[in-house]
Amino acid sequence: MSLSPARSAAFQVLLRVDHDQAFAPELLHSERYAKLSPQDHGLLTELVMGVLRWRSLLDNWLSDYSKRPITSLDAEVQSALRMGVYQLRFLDRIPARAAINESVELVKRARKTSAAAFVNAVLRKIDADPSERNYWEAIEKAGTVSELAGAGSHPEWLVERWVKSFGLQDAKRICAYDQHRPGVAVRLPDVSTENELRECEVELAPGLLLSSARRVISGDVTRAQPFLNGQVAIEDEGSQLVGLLVGFGKRILDCCAAPGGKTRILAQRNPQAEVVAVELHPHRAELLRRLVKEQHVQVIAGDVRALSETAFDRILVDAPCSGTGTLARNPEIKWRLRPSDVQDLQQRQLSILQSALAKLEHGGRLVYATCSLEPEENEEVIARALAQNSFRVVDVLPELDWLRSRGEITWAEPASLVRGPYLRTLPGLHPCDGFFAAILEHSTVNR
Ligand SMILES: C[S@@+](CC[C@H](N)C(=O)[O-])C[C@H]1O[C@@H](n2cnc3c(N)ncnc32)[C@H](O)[C@@H]1O
């Protein structure tokens, strides 16, 4: 029996995500799958991201119907079963026969022939059961942490934290957002690029937060020339907003820079400035060099804590973080992350922030940002840094109002984007990923 290229590729990607701790979006955009037809690539992406987004719900069904815990099975059998049940329950246009037969074929080709009959029987049983399929309503109706974690397919410990931080209603909206395919936003350097994208059959709509952003309504921006030659970058509107908060300076340090979305914003808004972009991992620094073409950006591969240069008047610390504000894009993170990781990350974040504060010129400004929803990585990092340094937090709302008065922010209610003195966007409540940002200045600066 032949196997469809999309299912075969999805099976490989899911196994690599499991075995090698690889990131699904990176694999999906790798050379290896670039030659698939747009239709096959679409199905590959749907299968991989769908299985990762709904993994615990799929596993619960599989365990119920097979009467054994799915996690006790070989990884290849787990992945084939998850792909099968995802197609049966979530993808209306796939014939059940194709979903079941190809899952069976996948386990055979993975030399797990003894599991083929089992996979066939479990998937047929699930297909024969016309159970309730309103997954969104189940999230909406959830009354407890455990119901929400189950219906929304998130680890319970993570949902518990969000309910504590944001309340049950907002936690439901976050979970529901994470289960959808997120929108694609781009940052436009100028109007002519917008026209070029349209000529490549990419349909755009205005950004919801920012005037420089556009939402991709249809078409594949990654195959359009302005994207391929680096004129236009895919970048979530929340991420773009963090770049705007850094403002204008003469010597700008981007501490944790790759892949360089925000470096480019800093460079384009500050064409006269000297911009230093530091990235720890050499392969990511190389990527940064390729993507950031502005001549006034110096890319340095290394640990920013070892950088001897000081006296920067603008610094961005876009810290390595758990990424819990980006789970719709990176669903594998929720199954990998452990509660103890959040504390470990805090130590790294604090150490990078403290070294960056020492490089800030008197009168300068530092923006600390993450795409995490966890207070340990955000407010607590700031509180701990302030306890040991003479810096103060600058209220972010007047900065947002100022950006709105300049026409850069188009969102009507900047006040809804803040929590205390900080920027706090939440997926499902704002039209972007979950970003946190704090603005810090020396406490002795007069304003
Ligand atoms: C959140 S990502 C940055 C995203 C980037 N600012 C952008 O907008 O495209 C964090 C980056 O920091 C890098 N990093 C982690 N620790 C670092 C360190 N000590 N010095 C420099 N870079 C570091 C990571 O390798 C990762 O590429």
The ligand as a Gaussian input file, in Angstrom:
#p B3LYP/6-31G(d) Opt

LIG

0 1
 C       13.429000      34.933000      22.894000
 S       14.753000      34.567000      21.878000
 C       15.043000      36.133000      21.131000
 C       14.135000      36.506000      19.999000
 C       14.638000      37.717000      19.252000
 N       14.858000      38.837000      20.126000
 C       13.702000      38.132000      18.146000
 O       12.905000      39.051000      18.316000
 O       13.769000      37.529000      17.077000
 C       16.082000      34.485000      22.997000
 C       17.439000      34.311000      22.311000
 O       18.451000      34.558000      23.290000
 C       19.536000      33.693000      23.083000
 N       20.313000      33.665000      24.357000
 C       20.092000      32.925000      25.458000
 N       20.982000      33.201000      26.419000
 C       21.802000      34.159000      25.903000
 C       22.945000      34.839000      26.413000
 N       23.398000      34.596000      27.650000
 N       23.566000      35.736000      25.614000
 C       23.092000      35.977000      24.359000
 N       22.020000      35.359000      23.816000
 C       21.379000      34.460000      24.589000
 C       18.859000      32.389000      22.700000
 O       19.753000      31.540000      22.017000
 C       17.708000      32.886000      21.817000
 O       18.100000      32.931000      20.461000

